[in-house]
């Protein structure tokens, strides 16, 4: 057994038997340190603000395209028309932009279909932005579902975005120590 020069060697015969030690021999326990609930985030201020910006941008784009999609559905199923660009009708008339029955257009770009596809991909990007902000803020799972639901109900993404960004700003302001990482 090695020992430090400044401390005397310990004689194992002078130590009490561990089975003979009682709580009275241990004495008073030291006080526990004050429990401060320190908020932890999954990123720095810059990273969280970047995630908030992406979330805001994608929620607005998704919301706008969702409104266009609703308008497109009303026109398609209510009036049996779709928006086409740069085509020719079956009777040979050329057009730049117009609402026509789907079978009335021989060639052209179906803008109604493009709105549907673009909204779908923007919603995927919106979900990624939701997940990024949610994971950096370390929120619960219900909040992620509420954020994701904002992209499927018309006008809801605008309200959810405002509330989520306001809550994130409030948490960042209330816990500035939580984002100090480096």
Buried (B, 14 or more C-beta within 10 A) or exposed (E): EEEEEEEEEEEEEEEEEEEEEEEEEEEEEEEEEEEEEEBEBBBBBEBBBBBBEBBBBBBBBBBBBBBBBBBBEEBBEEEEBBBBEEBBBEEEEEBEEBBBEEEBBEEBBBBBBBBBEBBEEBBEBBBEBBBBBBBBBEBEEEBBEBBBEBBEEEEBBBEBBEEBBEEBEEBBEEBEEBBEEE
